[in-house]
Amino acid sequence: MAFHPRLRQFVRSLPKGERRRAFVFTTSGFRPFTRPLVRLLEQKGFEVVDTFSCRAFDTWLPFKLVGGINKGRPNATDLEAARTFAEGLRTRSGATS
């Protein structure tokens, strides 16, 4: 339920200022947890245009006691949803392939 400490430190180390757009892409075992990273990015001047999260295998306690949850995730459906998300970002930004 937290982003890797090195990622958080990287974002904190960015100088404040006018930035471009950003997005947050995550996997989670239990629930989407993007808000803390979105806040950090916004504090640094980024416009967070969207977030994406999908389920993933998780062995964090107490899930470890039952062998984890969401086995086999992300799966093909999740990957297709991620692809659709990325294509939507490209469409919104006006970028081409």
Secondary structure, DSSP 4 states (H G I P E B T S, - for coil): ----HHHHHHHHHSPPS---EEEEEEEESSS---HHHHHHHHHTT-EEEEEEEEE--B--TTGGGGT-BSTT-S-HHHHHHHHHHHHHHHHHHT---
